[in-house]
């Protein structure tokens, strides 16, 4: 799915509240308009510049081992790909040649189990039988000769992409004491370079005890082997490959943070530009000259707002950058033990965008003075995040439906992305209606019920007292207060200045306010020296 989480949560106005006296559909569609527009510029513009990769942005041991088996998996860094290609051909001399640990262990065994040692036997690790270290000879209790076996085949270790990525030598891992076991010559030669699980599967005639002993030795060796590789690549900072991993992780996180930050800032600016121009076009006379003039005026208004709201632009950039960095680090961590798809990468990124913005609302949003209001605003952000999951499912379903249709692959991707984006946005806005029923306020009322009731009582008494001091009808004061509050909400949603003028004219009439100009024009009033304007 396209990267809509951050955009939608930013585009949904933090101060959007459903006025109970206003038509619900009007309120929703007013917000839908912004979200739909944001979906279009997201699906066909901004999100094309951010590419989530299968398996994340950094090579991990878990993922490189899938190369060659999973056609979608590729190296993320060409240096790691070249290192594997240049690993060299496998040779027995790598692990059994002169000076290797393999030869050292055999040499020590010869000294320990010499011909003159009456206890000239070792235990077969796989068949649980004593066998002669020097083969059949006088006094030996067995005619089997002992050989050292690489539990994990040395060639398999040499060709392991995970080993090469970690930068650990074949000889160090293959000739580790954890990977060497004594067994009889016949079984050792029979296994060859096969891995123990593969050998067992190909030889069902083996006894169950032998199979169990072989698998037990294999699992122990494998656990030790994996621990050494992972420790070397992820935790051994003396290892150049480990330092390279963290350097590339930081680089990928920084790049993704910049991408997300720019996307958030540009998306905010483009959306504001569109609505500023649209408002001016609505007020134009409809002629070509009028439309172009409206576009010019709208652009000027937009530039002025951008100058005045530069802090908001930087805030959007900062939130996007933080969410991008944390999302990239999270993706890299997950890819150390699972493979994340492109969609999972998007979900991770958008989830963090939601969390970062919700945290910003709760901790740093100065517009919401009360904790209850901040919780409600944060809930709107998180609701948009939950909607994104549904949008992801829609995106996948649309892609499946388009598989059998003969249209370009890029167009299929754009269509599916747009469908998921649109679903996420519309569902996000719809959830605002539920949230604006003040769920957190209701919770606080229950939790702090007696205190809330007492505060409301004191507030009512205070207003009554103030009304008496000013000789104001209390009921009339309440009516006017509610009217003014409702009017302020409606003015915020006015489409143009004409509609705002109609609202204010009606309010003057409803509230019985004496008109300022009393039927005269502003010019005539300004020329009247006896006229005094009082605020």
KERO-99986 format. One record per atom (N, C-alpha, C, O, CB): x, y, z. Coordinates in steps of 0.05 Angstrom, whole numbers, plus 5000, padded with zeros to 4 digits. Glycine has a CB too. Layout:
XYZ
...
# end
This chain:
501749765000
500050005000
501750255000
504050245010
498150005024
500750464989
502350714988
502750815016
501450745035
500950914970
504651005018
505451105044
503551325052
504151565050
508351215044
501151255062
499151455067
498851515096
497551715104
496551355056
500051355113
499451385141
500151655152
498551785164
501051175157
502651745146
503452005156
501852225143
501152415156
506452045150
501352205116
499852415103
497052435114
496152655120
499752365073
495652215117
492852225126
492652335154
490952495160
491651945124
494452245171
494352335199
494952635200
493852775218
496252175216
496652725183
497253015182
494953165169
494353395177
499853065168
493653045149
491653195134
489053215150
487653415147
491153055107
488453015166
486053035182
486553255203
488353245219
485352765196
484853455202
485353695219
485153625249
483153505257
483353915212
487153695265
487053635294
484653775307
483753675328
489553725307
483753995296
481554145309
478954085295
477054245297
482154435309
478753865280
476253795267
474353665287
475053455298
476753605243
472053795292
470053685310
467453695295
466753895282
469953845337
465853485299
463253475286
461353645302
460753595325
462253185284
460253865290
458254025302
455653885302
454653785282
458054305288
454453865326
451953705328
449653835312
447853695304
451153685357
449854095307
447754225292
448254225262
446554315246
447454515301
450554125254
451254115225
450653845214
450853645228
454154195221
449953835188
449453585175
452053415175
454153505168
448553635146
451753165184
454052985187
455452945160
457952955159
453252715198
453952905138
455152855112
456753095103
458853065091
453052795092
455753335109
457253575101
459953585115
462053655102
455653825107
460053515140
462553525155
464453315144
466853365140
462053475185
463353075140
465152855130
466252915102
468652885098
463552595129
464553005084
465453045057
467353285055
469053295037
463153095038
467153475073
469053685074
471853575080
473853665068
468253895095
472053385098
474553265104
475353055083
477753025076
474553135131
473352915071
473952725050
475352855027
477152745014
471252595040
474553105021
475653244998
478753275001
480253224982
474453524995
479553345025
482453375030
483853105028
485953085016
482953495057
482552895039
483852625039
483952515010
485952395003
482252435057
481852544995
481852444967
484052584951
485452454936
479052494954
484252844955
486352984940
489152884949
490852844932
486153294945
489352844975
491952744985
492552474974
494852404969
492052745016
490452304971
490752034960
491852044931
493651894924
488151884960
490852234916
491652254888
494552334886
496052214872
489852464873
495352544900
498152634898
500052434911
502352424904
498452914911
498952274929
500652064942
501051834923
503351764918
499251964968
498851724912
499151494895
500551554869
502151384860
496351384889
500151784857
501251844831
503752034833
504752104812
499151964814
504552104856
506752294858
508752224880
510752094874
505752564863
508252314904
510252314925
511252034932
513651984936
509252444950
509451834934
510151574943
511851414923
513051214930
507751414950
511851514898
513551374878
516451414884
518151264873
512851484850
517151604901
519951664907
520951504931
523351514937
520351954912
519251364944
520051204967
519550904961
517250824957
518551284993
521650754959
521350474952
522050294976
524250294986
523250404928
520050144985
520549945005
521549684992
520349594972
517949885022
523649575002
524949344990
524249085004
523849075028
527949384989
524048874989
523548614999
525948525016
528148515006
523048404976
525448475042
527648405059
529048635072
531148605084
529548235045
527848875070
529049115083
531249235066
531649165043
530149035110
532649425078
534749575063
537549495070
539449605059
534349865069
537949305089
540549225098
540748925097
538848785104
541149335127
543048825088
543548535087
543648415115
545148515132
546048465071
542148205120
542248055145
542947765139
542547675117
539548085161
543947625159
544647345156
542247185147
542447015130
545847235182
539947235160
537547085154
536747115125
536046915112
535247165172
536947355114
535947415087
537847325065
537047225045
535347705085
540447365069
542347295048
542346995043
542946905021
545147385054
541646835063
541546545059
539146465041
539046235032
541246405085
537246645037
535046585020
535546644990
534046574973
532546745029
537846784985
538446844957
539046584942
540546414951
540947034956
537746564919
537946314904
535646124908
535045954891
540546174910
534346154931
531945994937
529346164933
527346064923
532045884966
529546414942
527246604939
528046794916
529946954919
526646754966
526546784894
527246934871
527147244876
528347394861
525446864847
525647324896
525347604902
527647714919
528047954921
522747664915
529147534931
531247624950
533747684935
534747514919
531647414971
534947914940
537447994928
539148134949
538148214970
536948194904
541748144943
543548294961
542748584961
542048694940
546548254953
542848714984
542348994986
544749164981
544649394973
541149065013
547149044985
549649184981
551449024962
551948794966
551049235009
552449154942
554049024922
556648924933
557748724924
554649214898
557749054954
560248954966
559848674978
561648504975
561149154988
557648624991
557048365002
556748154980
557547924983
554548365020
555548234958
555148054935
557847974923
558347744917
553348184913
559648174920
562248124909
563947944928
565447774919
563748384903
563647994954
565147834974
564347534971
566147364974
564647935002
561847484967
561047204964
562047084938
562946854938
557947174966
561947234917
562847144891
565847084892
566846914877
562247344869
567347234908
570247204910
571147024933
573547034940
571547474913
569446864943
570146694966
572146474959
573446374977
567646574978
572246414933
574146204924
572845924924
570745884936
576546204942
574145744911
573145464909
573845314935
575845364949
574445314885
572045124942
572544974966
574644754961
574744634940
569944834976
576344714981
578344504979
578644385007
578444525027
581044604969
579144115008
579543985034
581944105049
582044095074
580043685030
583844225034
586144345047
585344575066
586844645084
588144435026
583044705059
582144925076
581744845105
582244995123
579645045065
580744595109
579944515135
581544265145
581444205169
576944445136
582844125127
584243885135
587243895128
588743695132
583043645122
588144115117
590944145109
592844175132
591944195156
591244375090
595344185126
597444215146
597044475162
596644685150
600244205133
597244455188
597044685205
594144755214
593744945229
598144915191
592244605204
589444665212
588844545239
590244365248
587544555191
586744635251
585844525277
585044235274
585344085293
583544695288
584044165251
583343885245
585743705249
585543495262
582143855217
587943775238
590443615240
591543625269
592643425279
592543715221
591143845282
592143875310
590543685328
591743555345
591844165320
587943665325
586343485341
587143195336
587243035354
583343525336
587543125311
588342855304
591142785316
591542565326
588442815274
592942985315
595542945326
595442895356
596742715367
597343185320
593743055370
593543015399
592242745405
592942625426
591843245411
590442655388
589242395393
591242165390
591141965404
586842355373
592942195370
595041995367
596841965392
597541755400
596842055342
597442205403
599142195427
597642075451
598741925467
600042485434
595042125451
593442025474
592841735471
592741585491
590842185477
592241645446
591441365441
593541225425
593041115404
588741355427
596041225435
598241095421
597940795422
596240685436
600941185433
599740645406
599640355405
600140225432
599040015438
601740255385
601740355448
602440235473
600340295495
600740215518
605140315482
598240445488
596140515507
594040295506
592740265485
594940795502
593640155528
591739935527
588840035523
587139875513
591939775553
588240285530
585540385526
585440535499
584740765497
584740585549
586040375478
586340495451
583540495437
583240375416
588340335434
581640635449
578940655437
577840935441
578641075459
577040435449
576041005423
574441255426
571541175422
570940965411
575341475406
569741345430
566841295428
565841405401
566341635394
565341425451
564341235387
563141325362
560741515369
558941425382
562141075345
560841765359
558841955367
556141895355
554041985365
559642235357
556041735333
553441695319
552341415325
549841385327
553841725290
554041215327
553040935330
553340835358
552640605364
554340755311
554440995376
554740925405
556140655408
555240485423
551940915418
558340625394
559940375397
562940465400
563740655388
559540185372
564440315416
567240375418
568640295392
567940095379
568640225442
570540455383
572040385359
574940455362
575640625378
570840535334
576540305348
579440335351
580340575336
579740625313
580840095341
581940735350
582840975338
584840915316
584941055295
584241155359
586540695320
588540625300
587640395282
589240295266
591140545313
585140325283
584140115265
584539835278
585239825301
585540125238
584139625263
584339355273
587239275278
588939295261
583039155252
587639195303
590339095310
590038925336
587938915348
592339335315
592238805343
592138615365
591338755391
592538965398
594838485369
589438655405
588538765431
586338965429
585339045449
590838885444
585539045404
583439245401
580739105404
580338885393
583539385375
578839225419
576239095422
574439135398
572139035397
574839215446
575339275377
573639315353
575439345329
577739415331
571939575357
574339275306
575839295281
575139545265
575839575242
575339045264
573739725278
572939985265
575040195271
575940225294
570140075274
575940335250
577840555254
576340815258
574340855245
579840575230
577340985275
576041245282
576941465263
579341475256
576541325311
575041625254
575641855237
574142095248
572042075260
574941795208
575342335243
574042585251
572042665230
572742675206
576142805256
569642725238
567542815219
566743105225
566443185248
565042625221
566543265204
565343525206
562343495208
561043435188
566243715182
561243545231
558343515235
556743675215
555043575201
557543595264
557443935213
556444105191
558544085170
560844155174
555844405200
557743985146
559743945125
561344195119
560244415118
558243845100
563944155116
565744375112
565144525086
565244775086
568644285111
564344385066
563644525040
561144695044
560844915033
563144315018
559244585060
556744745065
557544995080
556345215074
554744575082
559344975099
560245215114
561545415095
561145655096
562145135137
563245315077
564645485059
562745635040
563245865034
566645325042
560645505032
558745625013
556445765027
554545865014
557545414995
556545785054
554345925069
554646225065
556646345072
554545845099
552546345053
552546635049
552646785076
553747005078
550046725033
551446665096
551446795123
554246805134
555047005146
549646635142
555846595130
558646595139
560246815125
561746955138
559946325135
559946825099
561447025084
560647305092
562347485094
560946985053
557947345096
557047615105
558247695131
558947925136
553947615107
558447495150
559547555176
562647585175
563847695194
558847335196
563847495154
566747525152
568347335169
570547395177
567547805159
567247085174
568646885190
569746675171
568446605152
566746755212
572146585176
573446395158
572246115159
571146045180
576446375164
572345975137
571345705136
572745525156
571445365170
571645585108
575445545157
576945375175
576245415204
576145225220
579945425170
575845675212
575245725240
572645595249
572445495271
575046035244
570645595231
568045475239
567945175235
566945035251
565845605222
569045085212
568944795206
570644635226
569744415234
569944745178
573044735234
574744585251
574444655281
576144585297
577644635243
572244785287
571644835315
571044575329
569844395317
569245035318
571844545354
571344295369
568344235371
567544005373
572544315397
566644445370
563744405370
562744265345
560544155344
562344665374
564444275323
563544165298
565043915290
564643815267
563944375276
566643795308
568143555301
567243325320
567043365344
571143605304
566743095308
565942855323
567442615312
567942595288
562842815322
568042425330
569242175321
567041985313
565041955326
570942045344
567541855290
565641645281
567241445264
569641485260
563341775264
565941235256
567441025241
567841105212
566441265200
565840755243
569940975201
570741045174
568541005153
568241165135
573240885166
567140795156
565040725136
562840935135
562141035114
563740455142
561841015159
559641215160
560641485151
559241635137
558541225188
563141555159
564241815151
564441845121
563742045110
566941855165
565541635108
565841645079
563141635065
562741745043
567641425069
561241495077
558541475065
557141745065
555641805046
556841265081
557441905086
556142165087
557342365067
555942525056
556342275115
559942345062
561242525043
560742815052
561342895074
560142475015
559742975033
559143265038
556243315044
555343545045
560043425014
554743105048
551843135055
551443245083
553043185101
550342865052
549443415086
548643505112
547243275126
545843115113
546843755110
547443255152
546343025167
543342995162
542442765158
546843065197
541643205163
538843165158
538343055130
536542885127
537343435161
539843135110
539543035083
540442745082
539142575068
541143205063
542542675095
543542395095
541542215108
541041995098
546242385110
540442295131
538442135145
536042085127
534941865125
537542265171
535142295113
532742275095
533342075072
531541945063
531942545084
535842065063
536541895041
537241605049
537541435032
538842005026
537441555075
538141285086
536241205108
536841205131
541041285096
533841125100
531841035120
532640785134
531440715155
529140995106
534640635124
535440385137
536940435163
537440245178
537140225118
537740675169
539140735194
537340685218
534940725216
540141025194
538540595239
536940545264
535940805275
537141015271
538640385284
533840785290
532741025303
534641145323
534841395326
530040965317
536240975336
538141075355
540341235341
541241445350
539340845372
541241125319
543341265303
542341535293
543741735294
544241095279
539841535283
538641785273
538441995295
539142225291
535841725261
537641905318
537242085341
539942205349
540242445355
535941945364
542042025350
544642115359
545842315338
547142505345
546541875363
545442245313
546542425292
545142695292
546442905290
546142295264
542542705296
541042955297
541743115322
541843355321
538042905296
542242975344
542943115369
545643255365
545943485374
543042915392
547543115353
550143235348
549943465329
551243675332
552143015338
548243425308
547943635288
546643885301
547544115295
546143535265
544543855317
543244085329
545044235347
545044485348
540743995344
546744095363
548644225380
550644385364
551244615370
550044025398
551644255343
553644395326
552444635312
553644845310
554844205306
549944605303
548644815288
548145055307
548445285299
545944715276
547245005332
546745215351
549345375356
549245625357
545645105377
551545235360
554045365365
554945525340
555945745343
556245155373
554545405317
555345535292
553845795288
555045995281
554845335268
551145785291
549546025287
550246245308
550346485301
546545955289
550746155332
551546355353
554046495345
554246745349
551846215380
556046355336
558546475329
558246675306
559446885306
560646255321
556746595286
556346775262
554847025270
555647245264
554846625240
552646995285
551047225293
552547405312
552347655310
548447135306
554047285330
555647445349
557747615333
558147845339
556947275370
558947485314
561047615298
559947845282
561148055280
562447425281
557547805269
556448005251
554948225265
555048455256
554647865231
553648155287
551948355300
553148485325
552348695333
549348235307
555048345338
556048445364
559048475367
559948595387
555048255385
560548365349
563448385351
564448635336
564948625312
564848125340
564848855350
565549105337
568449105329
569349295316
565049335356
570048905336
572748875325
572748765297
574748775283
574448705344
570448655290
570048535263
569248755243
567248885247
567948305264
570848795222
570149005202
567348965190
565949165184
572149005180
566548715187
563848665176
561648755195
559548845186
563548365169
562148735221
560248825240
559949125239
557749235239
561048735269
562249265238
562249555236
560849645211
559449845210
565049665238
561349495189
560049565163
557049535165
555549695154
561149385141
556149325180
553249285183
551949525197
549849625187
552649025199
553049615218
551849845233
552150105217
550450285218
553249875260
554350125202
554650365185
552450375163
551350585158
557450375172
551950145151
549950135130
547150155142
545350265129
550149875115
546750055166
544150085180
543550375185
541350475181
544149925206
545650525195
545250805201
544850965175
543151145174
547750915215
546250895154
545951025128
543050985117
541851175108
547950925108
542150735118
539450675108
537350825125
535350925113
538850375109
537750835151
535750975168
535751275162
533651395161
536450925198
538151385159
538251675152
536951735126
535551935123
541151765152
537451565106
536251615079
533251595081
531851765069
537351405059
532251395095
529351365097
528151595113
525951685107
528651095110
529551685133
528551915149
528352165131
526352305134
530451965172
530352215115
530252445097
527952425077
526452615072
532852475082
527552185066
525352135047
522652195060
520952325049
525451845036
522352085084
519752125098
519352415106
517152525104
519651945123
521552545115
521352825122
520552995099
518753165101
523852915135
521952955076
521353115052
518453055043
517053245035
523353055030
517752805044
515052735035
512852875052
510952975041
514652435036
513252875078
511253005095
511153305090
508953415088
511952945125
513453435088
513453725084
512353795056
510753975054
516353825086
513153645035
512253705008
509253645006
507753804994
513753544987
508353425018
505553365017
503853575030
501653645021
505053095031
504753685053
503353895066
503254145049
501054275047
504753965093
505454215036
505554455020
503754434995
502354614988
508354525012
503954194982
502354154958
499354164964
497854284949
503053894944
498554044986
495754044993
494754324999
492654404990
495253865017
496354475014
495554755020
495454924995
493655094992
497454875041
497354884977
497355024951
494754974936
493555164925
499754954934
493954724934
491554654919
489054794931
487454904916
491154354919
488754784957
486354894968
486355204968
484255324966
486054794997
488655324970
488855614967
488055704939
486555894935
491555724974
489055554919
488355624891
485355564886
483955714873
490055464871
484355344897
481555264892
479655474904
477655544892
481054984905
480355564928
478655774940
478456024923
476356144921
479555844968
480756104912
480756344895
479356294868
478056484858
483656434890
479556054857
478155994832
475156014836
473656104819
478955724822
474155924859
471355924865
470256214865
467956264858
470755794892
471956394873
471056674875
471556824849
470757064847
472556814898
472756704829
473256834804
470756854787
468756724793
475556694788
470857004765
468557034747
468256814727
466356814712
468757294733
470056624727
469856384710
471156424683
471456224668
466956324705
472056654676
473456704650
476256604653
477356564675
473357004643
477556564630
480356464629
482156664644
483856584660
481356424601
481656924639
483257124653
482857114683
484657134699
482657404642
480257084690
479657064719
480856824732
481756844755
476657064723
480756594718
481856344730
484856374734
485956304755
481256104712
486256474713
489156504715
489856704737
491856674751
490356584688
488256914738
488757104760
488356984787
489757044806
486857344756
486256804789
485756674815
488056484822
488756464846
483156514813
489156354802
491456174807
493756334817
495156254836
492156014781
494256564805
496456734813
496056844841
497856834858
496756974794
493556924847
492957024874
493156804895
494156844917
490157154875
492156564888
492256344906
495056264912
495756194935
490756104895
496856274892
499656214896
500956414915
502556334932
501156204869
500256664911
501356874929
500456824958
502056854977
500557154920
497856764961
496856704988
498356475000
499056475023
493856644987
498756264983
500156024993
503056085001
503955995022
500255814971
504356254985
507156324992
507256485018
509056445035
508456494970
505256655022
505156815047
504656625071
505956665091
503057025045
502856445067
502256255089
504756075095
505356025118
499956075082
506155995073
508555835077
510655985094
511955865110
509655745050
510856245089
512856405104
511956425133
513556405151
513056685092
509356465137
508356495164
508356235180
508756235204
505556615164
507956005165
507655745178
510155575174
510055335174
505255595168
512555705172
514955555167
515455355190
516655145186
517355735163
514655435214
515055245237
513454995233
514354775240
514355385263
511055015222
509354785217
510654605196
510554355198
506554875208
511854725176
513154565155
515554415166
515854175161
514154755132
517154545183
519354415195
518454195215
519753985218
521154615210
516154245228
515054045246
514253795231
514753575240
512654165262
512953835208
512153615191
514653455182
514653215182
510453705167
516653605173
519153475165
520453315187
521353095183
521153695154
520453435211
521653305234
520253055242
521552845247
521753485258
517553065242
516052825249
516452605228
516752375235
513052895251
516552685203
516952485182
519752365184
520052125180
516652615155
521752525190
524452425192
524752235215
526052025212
526452655195
523652295238
523852125261
522451855256
523551645261
522552255286
520051865244
518551615239
520051455218
520151205220
515751685229
521351585198
522851435178
525251295189
525851065183
523651625156
526751435207
529051315219
528351075236
529550865234
530551525236
526351115254
525650895272
524450665256
524950435263
523550995293
522950715235
521750505219
523950345205
523750095204
519750625199
525950485195
528150335182
529650155201
530349935195
530050535169
530150265225
531550105246
529849865254
530849645257
532250275271
527249905256
525449685263
525449475241
525449235247
522549785268
525349555217
525349375194
527849205193
527848965189
524949525167
530149345198
532749195198
532748995221
533748765217
535049385201
531749065244
531748885267
529948635260
530748405265
530649025292
527648685249
525848465242
527048275222
526648035222
523148565232
528548385203
529748225182
532148065191
533247915175
530548395159
532848085216
534947905227
533847625232
535347435235
536148025252
531147605235
530047335240
527547275223
526647055224
529347315269
526447465208
524247415189
524847595164
526447775165
521447485202
523447525143
523647685119
521147855116
518947745114
524147505094
521548115115
519248295112
518748355082
520648405067
519648555127
516248345074
515548415047
515448715044
515748865063
512848285039
514948805019
514749095015
512449215031
512749425042
514449154985
510249065031
507849175046
508349175076
507449365089
505448995039
509748985086
510348985115
512149225121
511849345142
511648725123
514049275103
515749505107
514149765108
514749945124
517849525084
512149785090
510450025090
508850045116
508550255127
508550025066
507849815125
506249815149
507949905173
507050065189
505049535155
510349805174
512149885196
512650185195
512550315215
514849735194
513150285171
513850565168
511450745175
511650945189
514750625140
509050665166
506650825172
505850795201
504750985212
504350735153
506250565213
505550535241
507250725258
506250845276
506050235250
509850735252
511550915267
510851215261
511051375279
514450875260
509951275237
509051545231
506651615249
506551845259
508251575201
504851425253
502551475270
503451505299
502451685313
500551245268
505251335308
506051345336
507551605342
507151725363
507951105343
509251685324
510751935328
508852175329
509152345346
512851975305
506952185311
505152405311
503352405335
502852615347
503452405285
502352165343
500652155367
502252245392
501152385409
499651865371
504752165393
506452245416
506852555415
506752685436
509152105415
507252655391
507552955389
505053095398
505153295412
508153025360
502652985391
500153105400
499953105430
499153305442
497752965387
500552875442
500252845471
502153015487
501453125508
500552555478
504653035477
506753155494
507353445486
508153605503
509252995492
506953515460
507953775451
505853945438
506454165429
510253735433
503353845436
501253995422
500254225440
498554165458
499053805413
501154465435
500254685452
497454775447
496254915463
502154925449
496354695423
493654785417
491554645434
489354755439
493054735387
492154405443
490354265460
491254295489
493154165498
490153955452
489854465504
490754525531
490254305551
491754285571
489454785540
488154155547
487353955567
488153675558
488053615534
484353975572
488753515577
489653235571
487553085556
488152925538
490453095597
485053115564
482852985551
482753055521
482352875505
480153045565
483153305515
483153395487
485453275472
485253205449
483153695485
487753265485
490153145473
489752855467
490552755446
492553195490
488452715486
487952435481
486052395458
486452205442
486652305507
484052565455
482252545433
483652595406
483252445387
479952745436
485452795406
486952855381
488852625374
489152555351
488553115385
490052515395
491852285390
490352045380
491351895364
493452215416
487952005391
486251785382
485651805352
485451605338
483651765398
485252045342
484752085314
487151995297
486851875276
484152375308
489552055307
491951975293
492151665292
492751555271
494452095307
491651545315
491851245317
489651115301
490050895290
491751155346
487351235299
485151125284
485851115254
485250925240
482551295287
487251325245
488151325217
490251105213
490350985191
489451605210
491851045233
493750825231
492350555228
493150395212
495550825255
490250515244
488750265242
487450235215
487250015204
486650245265
486550465204
485250455178
487250375156
486450255136
484150735171
489750435161
491750375141
492050075137
492649975115
494450485149
491649915158
491749625156
489549525137
490049345121
491449495184
487149635140
485049565122
485749645093
485249495075
482349705131
486949875090
487749965064
489749785051
489749745027
488850245065
491549675067
493449485057
492149235046
492849135025
495449405079
490149135060
488648895051
487148955024
487148795006
486648805072
486049195023
484749274998
486749294975
486149204953
483349555001
489049404980
491049424960
491849144949
492049104925
493649564971
492248954967
492948684960
490648554943
491248414923
493548514984
488148594952
485948474938
485648584910
485148434891
483348524953
486048844907
485848964880
488148864862
487648814839
486049274882
490448834873
492748724858
492148444848
492748374825
495248734874
490948274865
490248004857
488148014834
488347854815
489147844881
486148184837
484148204816
485248294789
484248214768
481948394825
487348454790
488448564765
490448374752
491348434730
489848824771
491148154766
493147974755
492447864728
494147834710
493647744774
489847804723
488947684698
488347884677
487447804655
486647514703
488648144682
487948344663
490548444648
492548484660
486548594676
490248464621
492548534605
493048834605
492448974585
492148434576
494248934627
495049214628
497849214639
498749034653
493049384646
499349434634
502149444643
502349414674
500649494689
503349714636
504549284681
504949224710
505149474727
504049484749
507549064714
506349684716
506549944731
503850064736
503350174757
508350134716
502050044716
499350144719
497849984740
496250104755
497950144692
498249724740
496849554760
497749644788
496049664807
497549264756
500349704791
501349784817
500150054826
499350084849
504349794817
499950234807
498950504813
495950484821
495150614840
499250694789
494450324806
491550294811
491150174839
489550264855
490150114790
492649964845
492349824871
493150014894
491950014915
493949564872
495350164889
496250354910
494150564915
493650634938
498950484901
493050674893
491050874896
488550774911
487450904928
490150984869
487650524905
485350404918
485850374948
484150444964
484650134906
488250274955
488950244983
489150514997
488250545020
491450104986
490350714983
490550984995
487851105000
487351215021
492151164976
486051084981
483451204983
481851075006
480551205021
481951174957
482050805007
480550665029
481650745056
480050805074
480850355025
484250765059
485450845084
484451125092
483751175115
488450845083
484551315073
483751585079
480851615087
480151745106
484351765056
479051485071
476151515076
475451395103
473851505118
474551395054
476551155109
475951025134
477051185157
475851205178
477150745134
479451315154
480551475175
478751705183
478251745206
483251585166
477751845162
475952075168
473351985180
472352115198
475452225142
472251755171
469751655182
469951605211
468151655227
468851405167
472251495220
472651435248
472651685266
472251665290
475251285252
473151915253
473052165269
470352205282
470152315304
473752405251
468252125268
465552165279
465252015305
464052115324
463352075259
466251765305
466051605330
467851725352
466951745375
466951315325
470151815345
471951925365
470952185376
471252245400
474751975353
469552345360
468552595369
466152575387
464952775396
467852775346
465252325393
463252285414
464452295441
463252235461
461852015410
467052375442
468452425467
468752175484
467852175507
467052635483
469951965473
470251715489
472051755513
471551645534
471351495472
474151925510
475951965533
474652135554
475052095578
478552095523
473052335545
471652495564
469752325580
469452365605
470152725551
468352135567
466551955581
468051785601
467051735623
465051785561
470451695593
471951535612
472851695636
472651605659
474451425598
473651945631
474552115653
472152185672
472452205696
475852365643
469852215659
467452275676
466952045695
466152085718
465052325658
467251795685
466751565702
468951535724
468451475747
466651315685
471451595715
473651555734
473751785755
474151735778
476251545718
473252025745
473252255763
470452365767
470052605769
475152475753
468452185767
465652265767
464952475787
463852685780
463952035771
465552425813
464652615834
466052885831
464853095836
465152495861
468652875823
470153125820
469053285795
468853525796
473153075817
468553135774
467453265750
464753405755
464353625746
467253065727
463053265769
460453375775
460653625792
459253825789
458653165789
462453615812
462853845830
463954085814
463154305819
464753765853
465854025796
467054245780
464954375762
464854615759
469454145764
463254205750
461254315733
459254485749
458254695740
459754085718
458654395773
456854545790
458054815798
456655015797
456154385816
460554815805
461955065812
462055245788
461755495790
464755005823
462555135764
462655295740
460055425734
459955665726
463555125717
457855275738
455155385733
454555615753
453455825745
453055165735
455255575778
454755775798
456356035793
455356255796
455355675826
458855995783
460556225777
459356385754
459356635754
463356125770
458356245733
457156385711
454656535719
454156755710
456556185688
453056405736
450656545746
451356795762
450056995759
448956355763
453456775778
454257005794
455257235776
454557465780
456556915813
456857165755
457757365737
455457495722
455457735717
459757245717
453457325714
451157435700
449657635717
448657835707
449357205691
449357575743
447957755762
449458015765
448258235766
447557625789
452157995767
453758235770
453458425746
453358675749
456758165773
453258315722
452958475698
450058515690
449458625669
454458345675
448258415707
445358445702
444658325674
443258445658
444558745702
445658075670
445157935645
443357695651
443657555672
447857835632
441557645634
439757405636
441457155632
442757115611
437457415616
441556985652
443256745651
442556565628
444256465614
443156595677
439956505625
439056325603
439756445576
440656305557
436056275605
439456715574
440156845548
443156825543
443956795520
439157135549
444656855564
447656835561
448456555551
450156535534
448956895588
447256345563
447856075554
447056035525
448555915509
446355875571
444756135517
443756105490
445756235470
446456125450
440956215486
446556475477
448356625459
451156495458
452356485437
448656915468
451956385481
454656255482
454556005463
456455965448
455356175511
452455845465
452255615449
452055685419
453155555402
449855445457
450655905414
450355995386
453056085375
453756015352
448356235384
454556235391
457156335382
459056105377
460656105358
458356535402
459055905395
460755675392
460055525366
461855455350
460455475416
457455485361
456655345337
457455505312
458255395292
453655305337
457155775314
457855945292
460855925286
461655925262
457156235298
462555915306
465455905302
466155645287
467955645270
466955915328
464855425293
465355175280
464555195250
466055105233
463854945293
462255315245
461255345218
463055525201
463555475178
458355445217
464055735214
465755925199
468355785191
469455855170
466356165217
469355605207
471855465200
471455295175
473355245161
472755295223
468955205171
468455025148
467355175124
466555045104
466654805156
467155445125
466055595103
467755555078
470255565079
465955895110
466455515055
467755465030
469155715019
471255695007
465855345010
467755945022
468856195011
467956425028
466456395047
468056224981
468856665020
468156905036
465156975033
463957085052
469757145026
463956905011
461056955008
459456795028
457556905040
460156884979
460156545031
458656375050
459156475079
457356475095
459556085047
461656565084
462256665111
460656925116
459756965138
465356715113
460357085096
458857335098
455957285105
454657415121
459057505073
454857075091
452057005096
451756905125
449756975138
451156785076
453556745134
453456645162
453556875182
451956875201
455756445167
455357065178
455557285196
453157465196
452257565216
458057445190
452057515172
449657675169
447357545184
445857685198
448857715140
447057285181
444857145195
445357155225
443357185240
444756855186
447857135234
448457145263
447757415274
446657435296
451457075268
448357635260
447757905269
444657935273
443758055292
448758115249
443257815254
440257835256
439257665279
437557755294
439057745229
440257415281
439257235302
439957335330
438257305348
440556955298
442257455333
443157555360
442157835366
442657945388
446057535362
440957955346
439858225350
442058435353
441758635368
438158235374
444258395339
446558575341
445958815322
445158775299
449258435334
446459045331
446159285315
448259285293
450659285299
446259545332
447459305267
449359295246
451359535248
450559755255
447959315219
453759475243
455859675245
455459915226
455760145234
458559555241
454859855201
454560065181
451760165178
451260375166
455559965155
449760015189
446960085188
446060165160
444760375156
446560325207
446660005141
445660045114
447360225097
447060245073
442960155115
449260365109
451060535094
453560375084
454060155094
451960775110
454960495066
457460375057
459660455075
459560655090
458060455027
461860305074
464160365091
465360635083
466360785100
466260135089
465360685057
466560945047
465061185059
466261375068
466460955016
462361165058
460761395069
461161425098
461261645109
457861355062
461361205112
461761215141
464461335148
464761495167
461460935154
466461265132
469161365138
469361675133
470961805145
471261225120
467661775115
467562065110
465962215130
466062465132
466462115082
464362065147
462762195167
464362245192
465062055206
460162025174
465162495197
466862565220
465462515247
466862495267
467762845218
462862495247
461462455273
461262155280
460462085302
458662575271
461961995261
461761705266
464161605281
466461655274
461461545239
463761455303
465861355320
465761045320
463660935326
465761465349
467960925313
468060635314
469160535340
471460605348
469860525290
467560385355
468360295382
468659995382
466859855372
466260395403
470859895393
471259605395
470559515424
470759285430
474259525389
# end
